[in-house]
Amino acid sequence: MGVYTTTNPTTGEAVVTFPEITDGELDSLIEQAENTQGRWAKTPALDRAEILRRAAQIHRERAEELAGLLTLEMGKPITQARGEVKLVASIYEYYADHLEEFLADSVLPIAGEGTAILRSEPIGALLGVMPWNFPYYQVARFAAPNLALGNTVIVKHARNCPQSAMAIESVLREAGVPEGGYANAFISSSQVEGVIGDERIAGVSLTGSERAGEAIGAAAGRYLKRAVLELGGADPFVVLDDADVEKAATVAAAGRMYNGGQACTASKRFIVAETIYEDFLTRFADALKTYVPGDPTQDECALGPLSSVEGARELDEYVRDAVAHGARVVIGGREDGDESAFYPPTLLVDVPQAARAYSEELFGPVAVVHPVADDEEAIQMANDSVFGLAGTVFSNDRARARSVADRIDTGMVGINSLIRSAPDLPFGGVKRSGVGTELAHEGFIAFANRKLVRDPAAQDSD
């Protein structure tokens, strides 16, 4: 039997371990989730909203405790951890505030006589398979809208953040979500397909890797279950020749370094007009140097360790592979013999297509910069990716920036800004970055039965 373990990536210390759930225990959780769902769906919407509002309040009340777990388990700098807790509170609050509006019937304009409305109803118990990089946020954007709608939720969290996982359940239980309404389960990978295939489970949501997405998507298709898949990203950051170079470089560094570069929407491929390339490269390198790896428990720390020693080792393999193919390290790179979870800000240039770093997702503080001749080449390179999650376009001509943004194949794009999550902004990608949309109203109906109610006009009886 496997385990879920809290390992402090700053020190390498294994703090506490929890066993995986047994098949019998898992069956009981699924049974409870199905039984509770019917009652939860019948709970007045205003009562469900108040429970979500209370969950938001508890997150704020327990912010230091909750943030501390993020720093302990995956090395998130404490100020960023507090920010994640704050964002999560706003998500629960958003769905509490908008629940009545989102549940209101939509009247359809129809050609025939009578009326037709579209109604949102819950579909049942759901499984969530969640990652470690934003342990609370990723769960909240799945759980909050579904609990609001009347679905129930079972979550398989990442193996390296078990205490964060248990804290989520604790908060929701304290807020008033009933037993079976939300459950954390230390499920093994081999048990996941069985849960998806269980007739008592109505759908599955995954945030994770392409490989995981393929497996979960295949299982969902095999058992005809609804699925939302939020996968990887290799987000382009395009800097046109009329951009404010200083601002672009500063924002680029923030976009690459946030959460240690361990974010699907982190800027990863920097595509820069060749006329300003050298200027941008110098300013970008200087901005990256200000991010000094340090103790994530300290307020001044902006860059902590990666989530694990394995993550740092894998990232270093990408860098060494790029160099072996002819790339040049402008700043950074790991010193020989360093086996910690820390990785310095690293800037790569002259990365050829043959190198893995050209096309694959780099999950850590490593940036790849490419020069391009013009807007057309920038668009072509931005779209030369199997991913399509988010992107950024920098230009002092907003019409030009929007024109370029319109031709970039991503689910989200920012003009002179990064894409940051907010409860009222839909989140999702195209291509191999996933299937489906979370947050905002789109997230509310992702696992809803959009029921059509058609009432034709009464016929005259005479």
C-alpha positions in Angstrom: 0.0 0.0 0.0 1.3 3.4 -0.9 1.4 6.6 1.2 0.9 10.3 1.1 3.8 12.2 2.7 4.5 15.7 3.8 8.1 16.3 2.9 9.5 19.8 3.6 11.2 20.7 0.3 13.3 23.4 2.1 15.0 20.9 4.4 14.2 17.6 2.8 12.7 16.3 6.0 9.8 13.8 5.8 7.4 15.3 8.3 4.3 13.0 8.4 2.9 10.1 6.4 -0.6 8.9 5.8 -1.7 5.5 4.3 -3.8 5.2 1.1 -7.5 4.5 1.5 -8.6 0.8 1.3 -11.1 -0.3 -1.4 -13.7 -0.8 1.3 -13.2 2.7 2.7 -13.4 4.1 -0.7 -16.6 2.3 -1.5 -18.1 3.8 1.6 -17.1 7.3 0.7 -18.6 7.0 -2.8 -21.8 5.6 -1.2 -22.0 8.5 1.2 -21.3 11.0 -1.5 -24.2 9.6 -3.6 -26.6 9.5 -0.7 -25.7 13.0 0.5 -26.0 14.5 -3.0 -29.8 14.1 -3.1 -30.2 15.8 0.2 -27.7 18.5 -0.5 -29.3 19.3 -3.8 -32.6 19.8 -2.0 -31.1 22.1 0.6 -32.3 25.6 -0.2 -29.9 27.5 -2.4 -29.7 30.4 0.0 -28.6 27.9 2.7 -25.9 26.5 0.4 -24.8 30.0 -0.4 -24.4 30.8 3.3 -22.3 27.7 3.9 -20.0 28.8 1.1 -19.9 32.3 2.5 -18.9 30.8 5.8 -16.2 28.8 4.1 -14.8 32.0 2.7 -14.8 33.6 6.2 -13.0 30.6 7.8 -10.3 30.8 5.1 -9.7 34.4 6.1 -9.8 33.6 9.8 -7.4 30.7 9.5 -5.2 32.3 6.8 -1.9 32.0 8.7 -2.4 28.4 9.5 -3.5 27.5 6.0 -0.8 29.5 4.3 1.8 27.8 6.6 0.8 24.4 5.3 1.4 25.5 1.7 4.9 26.7 2.6 5.7 23.5 4.5 4.4 21.1 1.9 5.4 22.6 -1.4 7.7 25.4 -0.6 5.5 28.3 -1.6 6.8 31.6 -0.3 4.6 32.6 2.6 3.4 35.9 1.1 2.3 34.0 -2.0 0.7 31.4 0.2 -1.3 34.0 2.0 -2.3 35.3 -1.5 -3.6 31.9 -2.5 -5.7 31.6 0.6 -7.2 35.1 -0.1 -8.0 34.1 -3.7 -9.7 30.9 -2.5 -11.9 32.8 -0.1 -12.9 35.1 -2.9 -13.9 32.1 -5.0 -16.2 30.6 -2.4 -17.6 34.1 -1.8 -18.2 34.7 -5.5 -20.3 31.6 -5.9 -22.2 32.4 -2.8 -22.9 35.9 -4.1 -24.0 34.7 -7.6 -25.7 31.5 -6.8 -29.3 32.8 -7.1 -28.4 34.5 -10.4 -26.7 31.4 -11.8 -29.6 29.2 -10.9 -32.2 31.4 -12.5 -33.9 30.0 -15.6 -32.8 31.3 -18.9 -35.6 32.2 -21.2 -34.8 31.1 -24.8 -36.0 33.1 -27.8 -37.8 30.5 -29.9 -39.5 30.5 -33.3 -42.5 28.5 -32.2 -45.4 29.3 -29.9 -45.1 28.9 -26.2 -42.0 29.1 -24.0 -38.7 27.4 -23.6 -36.3 27.8 -20.7 -32.9 26.4 -19.8 -32.4 25.3 -16.2 -29.2 24.3 -14.4 -29.5 21.3 -12.2 -26.8 19.2 -10.4 -25.8 15.9 -11.9 -24.5 13.9 -8.9 -21.3 13.0 -7.1 -18.0 14.0 -8.7 -14.4 13.1 -8.5 -11.6 15.7 -8.5 -8.0 14.8 -9.2 -5.9 17.7 -8.1 -2.2 18.8 -8.2 0.3 20.2 -5.7 1.2 23.6 -7.2 -1.8 25.4 -5.9 -3.2 23.0 -3.3 -6.2 25.1 -2.2 -6.9 27.2 -5.3 -7.1 24.2 -7.7 -9.6 22.5 -5.4 -11.7 25.6 -4.8 -12.3 26.4 -8.5 -13.7 22.8 -8.8 -15.4 22.4 -5.5 -17.0 25.8 -4.9 -19.2 26.0 -8.0 -20.3 22.3 -7.7 -21.1 22.6 -4.0 -23.1 25.7 -4.9 -25.0 23.9 -7.6 -25.8 20.9 -5.5 -23.3 18.3 -6.6 -21.1 16.5 -4.0 -17.3 16.2 -4.3 -14.6 13.6 -3.6 -11.1 14.8 -4.1 -7.9 12.8 -4.7 -5.2 15.3 -3.9 -1.5 15.2 -4.7 0.7 12.8 -2.7 3.0 15.6 -1.3 0.3 17.8 0.2 -1.8 15.6 2.4 -2.1 18.1 5.3 -3.3 20.8 2.9 -5.9 18.3 1.6 -7.2 17.5 5.0 -7.3 21.2 5.9 -9.7 21.8 3.0 -12.1 19.2 4.3 -11.8 20.6 7.8 -12.7 24.1 6.6 -15.7 23.0 4.6 -17.0 20.8 7.4 -16.7 23.7 9.9 -18.5 25.8 7.4 -21.5 23.4 7.3 -20.9 21.2 4.3 -22.4 17.8 5.5 -20.6 14.5 5.7 -20.5 13.2 2.2 -20.8 16.6 0.7 -17.1 17.0 0.4 -14.6 14.3 1.1 -10.8 14.1 0.9 -9.6 10.6 -0.1 -6.0 9.3 -0.2 -6.7 7.3 -3.3 -4.1 5.3 -5.1 -3.5 5.8 -8.9 -4.7 2.3 -9.5 -8.1 3.1 -7.8 -8.8 6.2 -9.9 -10.2 4.5 -13.0 -12.5 2.4 -10.8 -13.9 5.5 -9.2 -14.6 7.1 -12.6 -16.2 3.9 -13.8 -18.4 3.6 -10.7 -22.1 4.2 -11.7 -22.5 6.4 -8.6 -20.0 8.9 -9.9 -21.3 11.4 -12.5 -18.1 13.2 -13.7 -14.4 13.9 -13.1 -12.3 17.0 -13.1 -8.5 16.9 -13.4 -5.8 19.5 -13.2 -2.5 17.9 -14.1 -0.1 16.8 -16.7 -0.8 15.8 -20.3 -0.1 12.2 -19.4 -2.6 12.3 -16.6 -5.1 14.0 -18.9 -4.8 11.3 -21.4 -5.5 8.6 -18.8 -8.4 10.4 -17.1 -9.9 11.5 -20.4 -9.7 8.0 -21.8 -11.4 6.6 -18.6 -14.1 9.3 -18.7 -14.8 8.5 -22.4 -14.8 4.8 -21.8 -17.5 5.1 -19.1 -19.3 8.0 -20.7 -18.7 10.4 -17.8 -18.4 14.2 -18.1 -14.9 15.5 -17.7 -13.0 18.8 -17.4 -9.3 18.6 -18.0 -6.9 21.5 -17.2 -3.5 20.4 -18.4 -0.2 22.0 -19.1 1.0 25.2 -20.8 4.0 26.6 -22.6 2.6 30.1 -22.5 4.1 32.6 -25.0 5.0 36.1 -23.9 5.3 38.2 -27.0 7.1 41.6 -27.0 6.6 43.7 -30.1 9.1 46.3 -31.3 7.2 49.3 -30.0 6.8 47.9 -26.4 7.9 49.5 -23.2 10.9 47.3 -22.8 11.6 48.0 -19.2 8.0 47.3 -18.2 7.9 44.2 -20.4 11.0 42.8 -18.8 9.8 43.4 -15.3 6.4 41.8 -15.9 8.1 38.9 -17.8 10.3 38.2 -14.7 7.3 38.2 -12.5 5.4 36.0 -14.9 8.2 33.4 -15.0 9.1 33.5 -11.3 5.7 33.4 -9.6 5.1 30.3 -7.6 8.7 29.3 -8.5 7.7 29.0 -12.1 5.4 26.1 -11.1 2.2 27.3 -12.7 0.5 26.1 -15.9 -0.1 29.8 -16.8 3.4 30.9 -16.0 5.0 32.8 -18.9 7.5 30.3 -20.4 8.5 31.2 -24.0 9.5 34.8 -24.5 9.2 35.9 -28.1 10.9 39.3 -28.7 11.2 41.5 -31.8 14.9 41.4 -32.9 15.2 45.2 -32.9 14.8 45.3 -29.1 16.0 41.8 -28.4 19.4 42.7 -26.8 17.8 45.5 -24.7 15.1 43.2 -23.5 17.5 40.4 -22.8 19.7 42.6 -20.6 16.8 44.0 -18.7 15.1 40.6 -18.3 18.3 39.1 -16.9 18.7 41.9 -14.4 15.1 41.5 -13.3 15.5 37.7 -12.9 18.6 38.2 -10.7 16.5 40.0 -8.1 14.7 36.7 -7.4 17.1 35.1 -5.0 16.2 31.6 -3.7 15.6 31.8 0.0 13.7 30.6 3.1 10.0 30.6 2.0 8.8 31.1 5.6 10.2 34.7 5.5 8.1 37.5 4.2 10.9 38.9 2.0 11.3 35.6 0.1 10.0 35.8 -3.5 11.5 32.5 -4.7 11.6 29.4 -2.5 12.5 25.8 -3.4 10.7 23.8 -6.0 8.1 21.4 -4.6 10.6 18.5 -4.5 14.2 17.4 -5.2 12.9 15.3 -8.1 11.3 18.5 -9.6 14.6 20.3 -9.4 16.5 17.4 -10.9 14.0 17.1 -13.8 14.3 20.8 -14.5 18.0 20.6 -14.6 17.8 17.8 -17.1 16.0 20.2 -19.5 18.7 22.8 -19.1 21.5 20.4 -19.7 19.7 18.9 -22.7 19.3 22.4 -24.2 23.0 23.2 -23.7 24.0 19.9 -25.2 22.0 21.0 -28.3 23.7 24.3 -28.5 21.7 26.6 -26.2 23.5 29.3 -24.1 22.9 29.9 -20.4 22.8 33.7 -19.9 22.3 33.5 -16.2 21.7 30.7 -13.7 22.0 27.0 -14.1 22.6 24.6 -11.3 26.0 24.0 -9.8 27.4 20.5 -10.1 26.6 18.4 -7.0 23.6 20.5 -5.9 20.9 17.9 -4.9 18.6 20.3 -3.1 15.1 21.3 -4.2 16.3 24.9 -4.9 16.9 26.1 -8.4 18.2 29.5 -9.4 16.5 31.8 -12.0 17.9 30.6 -15.3 17.8 32.3 -18.7 18.3 30.3 -21.9 18.8 31.6 -25.4 19.6 30.0 -28.8 17.5 27.0 -27.9 17.0 24.9 -31.1 13.8 22.9 -31.9 15.7 19.7 -31.2 16.0 20.6 -27.6 13.2 19.5 -25.2 13.1 23.0 -23.7 12.0 24.4 -27.1 8.6 22.6 -27.0 8.0 21.0 -23.6 6.7 22.6 -20.4 9.4 23.8 -18.0 7.9 23.7 -14.5 10.3 25.9 -12.7 12.3 29.2 -12.8 13.8 28.7 -16.3 13.0 31.1 -19.2 13.6 30.6 -22.9 14.0 33.7 -25.1 13.7 33.8 -28.9 14.2 36.7 -31.3 11.8 37.2 -34.2 11.8 39.4 -37.2 8.3 40.7 -37.2 4.7 40.3 -35.9 4.1 37.4 -38.3 7.0 35.4 -37.1 6.0 36.1 -33.5 2.5 34.8 -34.1 3.9 31.7 -35.9 6.3 30.9 -33.1 3.7 31.6 -30.4 1.4 29.0 -32.1 4.2 26.5 -32.7 3.2 24.5 -29.6 0.9 21.6 -28.7 -0.3 23.8 -25.8 -2.7 26.6 -25.8 -3.5 27.8 -22.3 -2.6 31.5 -21.9 -0.4 34.1 -23.4 0.7 37.8 -23.2 1.3 40.4 -25.9 3.2 43.6 -25.1 2.9 46.7 -27.3 2.3 50.4 -26.8 -0.2 50.2 -29.7 -3.2 48.4 -28.1 -4.9 47.9 -31.4 -1.8 46.2 -32.8 -1.5 44.1 -29.6 -5.1 43.0 -29.8 -4.6 42.1 -33.5 -1.7 39.9 -32.6 -3.6 38.5 -29.6 -6.6 37.6 -31.7 -4.3 35.3 -33.8 -2.6 33.5 -30.9 -4.2 30.1 -30.3 -4.8 30.1 -26.6 -7.8 30.0 -24.3 -6.7 33.2 -22.5 -4.5 36.2 -23.5 -3.4 39.3 -21.7 -2.6 42.7 -23.3 0.4 44.2 -21.5 -0.4 42.0 -18.6 -0.2 38.5 -17.3 -3.2 36.2 -17.0 -4.1 36.0 -13.3 -7.0 34.0 -12.0 -10.1 35.7 -10.6 -13.4 34.1 -9.7 -15.3 36.1 -12.4 -12.9 35.2 -15.2 -13.3 31.9 -17.1 -10.2 29.7 -17.0 -9.4 27.2 -19.7 -7.3 26.4 -22.7 -7.2 24.8 -26.2 -5.2 22.1 -27.9 -3.3 19.9 -25.4 -3.9 22.4 -22.6 -7.2 20.8 -21.8 -10.9 20.4 -22.3 -13.5 22.6 -20.6 -13.6 25.8 -18.6 -13.6 26.6 -14.9 -14.5 29.6 -12.8 -17.1 32.3 -13.6 -20.5 31.1 -14.9 -18.8 28.6 -17.2 -17.4 26.8 -14.2 -20.8 26.7 -12.6 -22.4 24.9 -15.6 -19.4 22.6 -16.3 -21.1 19.8 -14.3 -24.7 20.9 -14.6 -27.6 19.3 -16.4 -28.7 22.1 -18.7 -32.3 21.0 -18.8 -34.6 22.3 -21.5 -38.2 22.8 -20.4 -40.5 23.3 -23.4 -44.1 24.5 -22.9 -45.9 24.8 -26.2 -48.9 27.1 -26.4 -52.2 25.5 -25.6 -54.3 24.5 -28.6 -57.9 25.8 -28.9 -60.3 23.1 -28.0 -63.0 24.3 -30.3 
